[in-house]
Structures are given as structure tokens and as C-alpha cells.
Amino acid sequence: MALKMRSSVAHAALALAVSFSLVAGGPFAVPAAAQVKPNGPESVADLAENLLDAVVNISTSQNVKSDDKAPIPQVPEGSPFQDFFDEFFKGEGGEGSNQGQTVNSLGSGFVIDPSGFIATNNHVIEGADDIEVNFANGSKLKAKLVGTDPKTDLALLKVEPKSPLKAVPFGDSRTMRIGDWVMAIGNPFGLGGSVTVGIISARGRNINAGPYDNFIQTDAAINRGNSGGPLFNMKGEVIGINTAIISPSGGSIGIGFSVPTELAQNIFMQLRDFGETRRGWLGVRIQPVTDDIAESIGMSEAKGALVAGIIKGGPVDNGSIMTGDVITRFDGKDVDEMRDLPRVVAESPVGKAVDVVLLRDGKEMTVKVTLGRLEDGEKQAEGDEVTQDEGTTEEGTTPETGEAQPSKADMVLGMGISDLGEEARKTFEIVESVKGVVITEVAPDSAAAERGIVPGDVIVEIGQEAVATAEEVKARIAKLKSEDRRNALMMIANRTGALRYITVRID
């Protein structure tokens, strides 16, 4: 036993010596930088203390009418549940449920101006009849809605304080890197001010929440009630507005999303100054550049935004940008994907003259464009798109008017094609503005059917060259086959004139 004890002591002494050697130096010593590198910020207490007063709880109420005529459950007189049933089913007025009820919700926000401007999410206050802001010191103020932007889920409120409020500054979210520490403050589950810390997990996330998705992803705990609250960097600057989470349970699983200030700050300033947004507008309809489309037009890689249409009366309806152009750079910013273009255009000031780099007929060129205002253009485009979209069909379906077909048609790539004469135009109800070659039938399981082509569609271009007759279509396809092309790039118009580019596999 004594021997074993001594042996244990000897091993302990040896282990201590080895441990000391690793720390103090020696052949297996841990580098000094690794020794002192912290696992995270030592503490955010001082930082949080200076910011908590600027983060607020937003309480909203909405009167919702109910037409529910279902009978009210009856409980025995004197039952301990009587008060509960009376309150839940009859409401304060003691009437039936068809008199309506008040729905309450909670969210977060933060003061961006000492005079009383408060930023939050649009979904926090949407449809509210009454908005109340609760401050960290327990005081409450009624808030007025200044403006909203549903496209980015942002809203701006205004309260009238007796003295200047504690406000927080915006930081530059563009300087934030994956792995940087961030801190979220909000009002989860209505519990009051709460602080969580995490890192930036990813940038530029698209969660299909709106047309300008560019979210910061963080693992800082964000729960119900955190919506509209700020995401801070370690300098105490707001670099994001907490907006959404992915969660099967409603609680945080470490996947939260914040609108970056590079997008949000300008929105809040526009809402404050104008009560509405004023975004730049290019006036084009775009679609993604797929690998097939890139190959068809001679691009080495699939990138950019393919112009599928020009809005009449828009900023580029002067020929500066044309259908078939691929926009790869806008005002000094790369357009790697189609979704990049709407965002960078919208962030640009109305009336600004910008350089647009594009590919046309295989050549790169730069054009100068003066931007319009999106909100003005939307009304114009809305009427245009209503006309274009009327009677369109979903992918894989055929129009009801497509039963009667012109008698003669040539078959190309699984499509029956014919010159677009008056008979075909009347049969498929094709508007006069559409020019090209009409598709009279589509063979099931063909390459054309896979791409959603239906009878009544019109081939406008093949390989970015206009076609006017069925013979021209056959000649163009034959030429592509002789060049060993795998796909044919086509511009297709539906019967109302809406254009799109597709590639059809050449068998």
C-alpha cells in the first residue's frame, strides 16, 4: 500500500512538472497568445448598463370584431371558474362574443433620437389601434406611428417625452465579420429588459421574407417579444434590428435574423423625414442567370441579373438598357445574383446618375442611368403587370382558350409552331403587341413541357435574335444543333405580353 501511495505521489509530481513545463516553456509549450486569448468577452455588464435605458417595450392593442354566434358555455352558479368564463367569453361589457375583443401583443424597440423617435418592426405594430411604449424606468408614453416599410419589416414611432430620452447610435454593419461578438437586448416573452450575447453566425442571409433580404444571422438568443429590438456590436452601436427566428417551438434555437443597419438606417431616416420610403428605381424586370442561360449567351459563369423586360415610361425606357442585357455591376457594387440588384438599386437615392455595367451580345459595356422613384414606378408598373398577368397560367397547365388550334403546325423541340396570323391570335387571344411565332401544342414529357411552355405562348427570340416565322425558328434551332449547343435560349411571351427567358434542351 505504501509503495502504491509513493508511486501515486511520484506520478503526480511528474504530471505537475510536465504541466508546469507546458505553461512556462519547453519543447511542447503553448504559445503565449493562445494562453491569454479569452473564450469570449470578459463581461458586457458595463456595456449593457449604458444601453438598457434606450431599449423599450412596445405594447399594442387591437380591437377585433367577432361574428362567432356559438353558444357560451354554462357553468354552475358559484363555480370557481365562473369569473374565468365570464371574462373569456363575454368580455368586460358582459355581452356576447360578437361584440368583439381586444387582442394585445408585446414587442421591443429602441430610441434613435432623444426627441422621441423609436425604431421597431412593422409586424410588432401592424394593425394596432393603440401603441404604448414602456421605458426601463417604469414610465409609459403613448406612441404615434410615423411610418412603416413592410418590405423590410421596419416601422418608426414617435413619443412626446418631457425631457430628452437616452438614444443609441447606429453602427456600420458592413464592417461586421462572421464570428464577431454581438449583444441583443429586448423583451422576450414579456418578461422585461433582457440581455443575450452571441456571435454573428452568417451574413447576407435570404429567408424569403421580402424583396431586400440581406439578414445578419446570430446565435444570440432571440425569442418572442425580441422583435424590433437592437443587435449591438461591442462598441454599443446598433448594427441590426432583430426581426425573425427559425424555431419549431417558438423559442430560440440559436438561429436568429436581424435587418442590418446598412439597409435599415436609411429607411428610418426616410420615414422620419418624409413619413414614407423613397427608393431608387431602374424600371426593369429581371430573372436569374442560370447555368444553362450563361452557357447559351457565352458567359463563363452564371452571375448577374438578366433583363427580361423594360417597364414602359421607366428610367431606362430610352434604350440605355435593353431586354437580354445581363447587369453585372451597379454603381460600383457587384451583382452576383439576381436578388442583389433590387437591393442595391433601392438603397440608391432617387435622381442619382449611376454607372451600370452590363453584358450585351457578349461584350461588356457601361451605361449611365438616372434613377426614378420606386414608389412612383410601382403604380405605373402595377397597372402594366395587371394587364400582362391577366389570364396567365401556372406551370404545366394549358389555357382554357387553347382547345381550338390552327390546322397546320411544324414540330420543333416538342413544340408545334406556326406563324402568328390573325387566326392564331384570335384562337389564343394574343394581344396585338406580341410579335413572333405562336406555339400551338406542346408534347407531354418534352423538354418544352418541362420548362412550363404552354399552347398560346409566343417565341419572340432565339439566341437573342428575333424570329417572325416558323421557318426562322427551325433554321435557328438547326444552326444551334450544328454548333453542338445543348440548349436553346428563348424569349417567350405569354398571350398578354409578359416576357421571360428560358432554355430548352436540344435533343
C-alpha positions in Angstrom: 0.0 0.0 0.0 2.8 2.4 0.9 4.5 1.6 -2.4 1.3 2.4 -4.3 1.0 5.7 -2.5 4.5 6.7 -3.2 4.1 5.7 -6.8 1.0 7.9 -7.0 2.8 10.8 -5.4 5.7 10.3 -7.9 3.3 10.3 -10.8 1.6 13.4 -9.5 4.9 15.2 -9.2 5.8 14.2 -12.7 2.5 15.4 -14.0 2.9 18.7 -12.2 6.3 19.1 -13.7 5.1 18.4 -17.2 2.2 20.8 -16.7 4.5 23.5 -15.5 6.8 22.9 -18.4 3.9 23.3 -20.9 2.9 26.6 -19.3 6.3 28.1 -18.6 8.2 26.9 -21.6 9.9 23.9 -23.2 9.5 22.0 -26.4 5.7 21.5 -26.0 4.9 24.9 -24.6 1.6 26.5 -25.5 2.1 29.8 -27.4 1.7 32.9 -25.3 -1.1 34.3 -27.5 -3.1 31.1 -27.0 -2.7 31.2 -23.3 -4.2 34.6 -22.8 -6.8 34.5 -25.5 -10.3 34.7 -23.8 -13.2 32.4 -24.7 -15.4 35.5 -25.1 -15.8 39.0 -23.8 -15.0 39.1 -20.1 -18.2 40.9 -19.3 -20.8 43.0 -21.1 -22.2 44.4 -17.8 -20.8 48.0 -18.3 -21.9 48.0 -22.0 -25.4 46.7 -21.2 -25.8 49.2 -18.3 -25.3 52.1 -20.7 -27.8 50.8 -23.3 -30.7 49.3 -21.3 -32.4 52.7 -20.8 -32.6 53.2 -24.6 -34.3 49.8 -25.3 -38.1 49.9 -24.8 -41.0 47.5 -24.6 -43.8 48.2 -27.1 -47.3 47.2 -26.1 -50.1 47.2 -28.7 -53.8 46.6 -28.6 -56.2 45.9 -31.4 -59.9 45.6 -31.4 -61.0 42.6 -33.3 -64.7 42.1 -34.0 -66.0 38.5 -33.9 -69.1 37.2 -35.6 -69.0 34.0 -33.7 -72.6 33.1 -32.7 -71.6 29.9 -30.9 -73.4 29.4 -27.6 -71.5 30.4 -24.5 -70.6 27.5 -22.2 -72.6 27.5 -18.9 -71.0 26.8 -15.5 -72.8 26.2 -12.2 -73.5 29.4 -10.2 -70.7 30.0 -7.7 -68.3 27.8 -9.6 -64.6 28.8 -9.1 -64.3 29.0 -12.9 -67.3 31.4 -13.3 -65.1 34.6 -13.3 -62.8 33.0 -15.9 -65.6 32.1 -18.2 -67.3 35.5 -17.9 -64.1 37.3 -18.7 -63.0 35.0 -21.5 -66.3 34.6 -23.3 -68.3 37.7 -22.5 -65.6 40.4 -22.1 -65.7 43.4 -19.9 -69.0 44.6 -21.2 -70.8 41.4 -20.2 -72.1 41.0 -23.7 -71.7 38.1 -26.1 -68.5 37.4 -28.0 -69.9 39.0 -31.2 -69.3 42.4 -29.6 -65.5 41.9 -30.3 -62.5 41.5 -28.2 -59.2 43.3 -27.6 -56.0 41.5 -28.7 -52.8 42.6 -27.0 -49.2 41.9 -28.1 -45.7 42.8 -27.0 -42.5 43.6 -28.8 -39.3 45.6 -28.5 -37.9 48.8 -29.9 -35.1 51.3 -29.3 -34.7 55.1 -29.2 -32.8 56.5 -32.1 -33.4 60.2 -31.4 -33.6 61.9 -27.9 -36.6 63.9 -29.1 -38.7 60.6 -29.1 -38.2 58.7 -32.3 -38.3 54.9 -31.7 -37.4 52.2 -34.2 -39.1 48.8 -34.2 -40.5 46.1 -36.6 -43.6 46.6 -38.7 -45.1 43.3 -37.6 -44.9 44.5 -34.0 -47.3 47.4 -34.5 -49.2 46.2 -37.7 -52.9 46.7 -37.3 -52.6 48.2 -33.8 -55.3 50.6 -32.6 -53.2 51.7 -29.6 -49.5 51.8 -29.1 -47.8 52.3 -25.8 -44.1 52.5 -25.1 -42.8 51.3 -21.7 -39.4 52.5 -20.6 -36.8 50.8 -18.4 -37.6 53.2 -15.5 -41.2 52.2 -15.5 -42.7 55.2 -17.3 -45.1 54.9 -20.2 -45.9 57.1 -23.1 -48.5 56.8 -25.9 -46.8 56.5 -29.3 -47.8 57.8 -32.8 -47.0 55.8 -35.9 -44.7 57.9 -38.1 -44.4 55.4 -41.0 -43.8 51.8 -41.9 -41.9 49.8 -44.6 -43.4 46.3 -44.9 -40.8 45.4 -47.5 -38.1 45.4 -44.8 -40.5 44.9 -41.8 -39.5 48.2 -40.2 -41.5 50.9 -38.5 -40.9 54.2 -36.8 -42.8 55.6 -33.8 -42.8 59.0 -32.1 -43.5 59.7 -28.4 -43.5 63.2 -26.7 -41.2 63.0 -23.7 -40.9 65.7 -21.1 -37.2 65.6 -21.2 -34.7 64.2 -23.8 -34.5 60.4 -24.0 -31.5 58.1 -23.9 -30.7 57.2 -27.5 -28.3 54.7 -29.1 -26.2 55.3 -32.2 -26.2 53.3 -35.4 -23.0 51.5 -36.4 -21.8 50.2 -39.7 -23.0 46.7 -40.2 -20.8 46.3 -43.3 -17.7 46.2 -41.1 -19.0 43.2 -39.0 -17.5 39.8 -39.7 -18.6 36.3 -39.1 -17.5 35.4 -35.6 -17.8 39.0 -34.2 -19.4 39.2 -30.7 -22.8 40.9 -30.6 -25.4 41.6 -27.9 -29.2 41.6 -28.2 -31.5 43.5 -25.8 -35.2 43.1 -25.9 -38.4 42.0 -24.1 -38.7 38.2 -24.6 -42.0 36.7 -23.5 -43.0 40.0 -21.9 -40.6 39.5 -19.0 -38.9 42.9 -19.3 -35.5 44.1 -20.4 -33.2 41.1 -21.2 -29.7 40.9 -22.5 -28.2 38.0 -24.5 -24.8 37.6 -26.1 -23.6 35.6 -29.1 -21.7 35.9 -32.3 -22.5 36.7 -35.9 -23.1 33.3 -37.5 -23.6 34.4 -41.1 -24.2 37.5 -43.3 -26.3 38.1 -46.3 -29.0 35.6 -45.4 -32.1 35.3 -47.7 -35.0 33.9 -45.8 -37.6 34.9 -48.4 -39.2 37.5 -46.0 -39.1 40.3 -48.6 -37.5 41.6 -51.8 -34.5 43.1 -50.0 -33.4 40.2 -47.7 -29.9 40.6 -46.5 -30.1 39.5 -42.9 -27.4 39.1 -40.3 -27.7 35.7 -38.7 -26.8 35.4 -35.0 -26.8 32.8 -32.3 -27.6 35.4 -29.6 -30.9 34.2 -28.1 -33.8 36.0 -29.7 -37.3 34.9 -28.6 -40.9 36.1 -28.9 -41.0 39.7 -27.9 -37.5 40.4 -29.0 -38.8 41.6 -32.4 -37.9 45.2 -33.1 -35.1 45.2 -30.5 -31.5 46.2 -31.3 -28.5 44.0 -32.0 -25.3 45.8 -30.8 -21.7 45.5 -31.6 -19.2 45.6 -28.7 -18.9 49.4 -29.1 -22.6 49.8 -28.1 -23.6 50.7 -31.7 -26.8 49.2 -33.3 -25.8 47.0 -36.3 -29.1 45.2 -36.7 -32.8 45.1 -35.8 -33.9 41.7 -34.5 -36.7 40.5 -36.8 -37.1 36.8 -37.2 -36.1 33.4 -35.8 -36.2 29.8 -37.1 -37.7 27.6 -34.4 -40.0 24.6 -34.2 -41.1 25.6 -30.7 -41.2 29.3 -30.8 -38.1 29.6 -28.5 -34.6 30.3 -29.5 -32.5 27.5 -31.0 -29.7 29.8 -31.9 -30.9 30.9 -35.4 -32.0 34.5 -35.3 -32.0 37.1 -38.0 -31.5 40.9 -37.9 -32.0 43.6 -40.5 -28.6 45.2 -41.0 -28.2 48.9 -40.4 -26.7 49.3 -43.8 -30.3 48.8 -45.0 -32.3 49.9 -42.0 -30.7 53.2 -41.1 -31.6 54.9 -44.4 -35.2 53.5 -44.1 -35.6 55.0 -40.7 -34.2 58.4 -41.8 -36.7 58.5 -44.8 -39.6 57.6 -42.5 -38.6 60.3 -40.1 -38.1 63.0 -42.8 -40.9 62.0 -45.2 -43.2 59.6 -43.4 -42.6 57.1 -46.2 -39.8 55.5 -48.2 -38.2 56.9 -51.3 -36.3 54.2 -53.1 -34.4 54.3 -56.3 -36.0 52.6 -59.3 -34.4 51.2 -62.5 -37.6 50.2 -64.3 -36.6 46.7 -65.5 -38.0 43.2 -65.0 -35.2 40.7 -64.2 -34.7 37.0 -63.8 -31.8 34.8 -62.6 -28.9 33.8 -64.9 -28.9 30.0 -64.7 -26.0 27.8 -65.8 -27.9 27.0 -69.0 -28.6 30.6 -69.8 -25.0 31.6 -69.1 -23.8 28.9 -71.5 -26.3 29.9 -74.1 -25.1 33.5 -74.2 -21.4 32.7 -73.8 -20.8 33.7 -70.2 -18.0 31.9 -68.4 -20.0 31.8 -65.2 -23.6 32.2 -64.1 -23.9 35.6 -62.4 -25.8 38.9 -62.7 -29.4 39.8 -63.4 -30.9 39.0 -66.8 -33.2 41.8 -68.1 -36.4 40.2 -69.2 -38.4 43.3 -69.8 -38.3 47.1 -69.7 -41.2 49.0 -68.0 -42.7 51.5 -70.3 -42.1 55.0 -69.2 -39.4 53.9 -66.7 -35.9 55.4 -66.3 -34.3 53.1 -68.9 -37.2 53.1 -71.5 -34.8 55.2 -73.6 -32.8 52.3 -74.9 -29.9 52.6 -72.5 -30.7 49.1 -71.1 -32.3 46.5 -73.4 -34.1 43.2 -73.0 -31.5 40.5 -72.9 -28.8 42.5 -71.2 -27.1 41.0 -68.2 -26.4 43.5 -65.4 -23.2 42.5 -63.5 -22.4 45.7 -61.6 -24.4 48.7 -60.4 -23.0 51.9 -59.1 -19.7 50.3 -58.2 -21.3 47.2 -56.5 -21.1 43.7 -57.9 -24.4 42.0 -58.8 -23.5 38.3 -58.3 -27.1 37.1 -58.0 -30.4 38.5 -59.4 -31.6 39.4 -55.8 -28.6 41.7 -55.4 -29.8 44.2 -58.0 -33.2 45.2 -56.4 -31.5 45.8 -53.1 -28.6 48.0 -54.3 -31.0 49.9 -56.6 -33.4 50.5 -53.7 -30.7 51.8 -51.5 -29.7 54.4 -54.0 -31.1 58.0 -53.9 -33.8 59.0 -56.3 -32.5 61.0 -59.2 -28.9 59.8 -58.8 -27.0 59.2 -62.0 -25.2 55.8 -61.8 -23.0 53.6 -63.9 -24.4 50.3 -64.8 -22.1 47.6 -66.2 -23.7 45.0 -68.4 -23.1 42.3 -71.0 -24.7 42.8 -74.4 -24.1 40.5 -77.3 -21.1 39.0 -75.5 -19.5 42.4 -74.9 -19.1 44.3 -71.6 -20.3 47.9 -71.6 -21.1 50.7 -69.2 -24.2 52.9 -69.5 -25.2 55.9 -67.4 -28.7 55.8 -65.9 -30.6 58.3 -63.8 -32.8 56.5 -61.3 -36.5 57.2 -60.8 -38.5 56.7 -57.6 -39.8 53.1 -56.9 -42.9 54.2 -55.2 -44.0 56.2 -58.3 -43.0 53.4 -60.6 -44.9 50.8 -58.7 -48.2 52.4 -59.6 -47.2 52.6 -63.2 -45.8 49.0 -63.2 -48.8 47.7 -61.3 -51.2 48.7 -64.0 -48.9 47.3 -66.6 -48.4 44.0 -64.8 -52.2 43.6 -64.2 -52.6 43.7 -67.9 -49.8 41.3 -68.5 -50.7 38.8 -65.8 -54.4 38.6 -66.7 -55.3 35.0 -67.7 -51.8 33.7 -67.3 -51.4 30.0 -66.4 -49.5 28.2 -63.8 -46.5 26.0 -64.8 -47.6 22.9 -66.6 -51.2 23.9 -67.3 -52.9 24.9 -70.5 -55.2 27.9 -71.2 -58.9 27.2 -71.4 -59.0 29.0 -74.7 -56.3 26.7 -76.2 -58.6 23.9 -77.3 -59.1 25.1 -80.9 -55.8 25.2 -82.7 -54.7 26.4 -86.1 -54.7 23.5 -88.6 -51.0 23.4 -89.6 -48.0 23.3 -87.3 -44.4 22.3 -87.5 -42.9 20.3 -84.6 -39.6 21.7 -83.1 -38.2 20.5 -79.7 -41.5 19.1 -78.7 -43.5 22.2 -79.7 -45.9 22.7 -82.5 -45.2 26.1 -84.0 -47.0 28.3 -86.6 -46.8 31.8 -88.0 -48.7 34.2 -85.8 -51.6 35.2 -88.0 -55.0 36.6 -87.2 -56.5 33.1 -86.8 -53.9 32.1 -84.2 -54.1 35.5 -82.5 -57.9 35.1 -82.2 -57.7 31.5 -81.1 -55.3 32.1 -78.2 -56.4 35.6 -77.5 -52.9 37.0 -78.0 -52.7 40.8 -77.7 -51.6 42.8 -80.8 -48.4 44.0 -79.2 -46.9 40.5 -79.2 -44.8 39.6 -82.2 -43.2 36.2 -83.0 -44.1 32.6 -83.7 -47.0 31.0 -81.8 -46.7 27.7 -80.0 -49.9 25.7 -80.9 -49.1 22.5 -79.0 -46.6 21.0 -76.5 -45.8 17.3 -76.4 -46.1 15.8 -72.9 -42.8 14.9 -71.3 -40.9 17.0 -73.8 -38.1 19.5 -72.9 -40.5 22.3 -73.7 -43.2 20.9 -71.3 -40.5 20.7 -68.6 -39.9 24.4 -68.9 -43.6 25.3 -68.5 -44.3 26.3 -72.1 -48.0 26.0 -73.0 -50.0 26.4 -76.1 -50.6 30.1 -76.8 -47.1 31.2 -75.8 -45.1 33.0 -78.4 -41.4 32.6 -79.3 -40.1 36.1 -79.6 -36.3 35.5 -79.8 -34.0 32.5 -80.1 -30.4 33.1 -79.1 -31.2 36.8 -78.6 -32.2 37.1 -82.2 -35.8 38.0 -83.1 -37.9 35.4 -85.1 -41.0 36.2 -87.1 -41.8 32.9 -88.9 -41.9 29.2 -88.1 -39.2 28.7 -90.8 -36.9 31.1 -89.0 -37.4 29.2 -85.7 -36.5 25.9 -87.5 -33.4 27.5 -89.1 -32.2 28.9 -85.8 -32.6 25.5 -84.0 -30.9 23.7 -86.8 -28.0 26.2 -86.6 -27.7 25.6 -82.8 -27.7 21.9 -83.4 -24.9 22.2 -85.9 -22.9 24.1 -83.3 -23.4 21.3 -80.8 -25.3 23.5 -78.5 -27.0 21.7 -75.6 -29.7 24.3 -75.0 -31.6 26.9 -77.0 -32.1 30.3 -75.2 -35.6 31.6 -76.0 -37.5 34.7 -75.1 -41.1 33.6 -74.6 -44.2 35.9 -74.4 -47.5 34.8 -72.9 -50.7 35.8 -74.6 -50.9 39.0 -72.6 -47.3 40.1 -73.5 -45.4 39.2 -70.3 -41.8 38.1 -71.3 -39.4 35.6 -69.8 -36.2 33.9 -70.9 -36.0 30.1 -70.8 -33.6 27.5 -72.1 -35.0 24.4 -73.8 -32.8 21.3 -74.1 -31.8 20.4 -77.6 -32.3 16.6 -78.0 
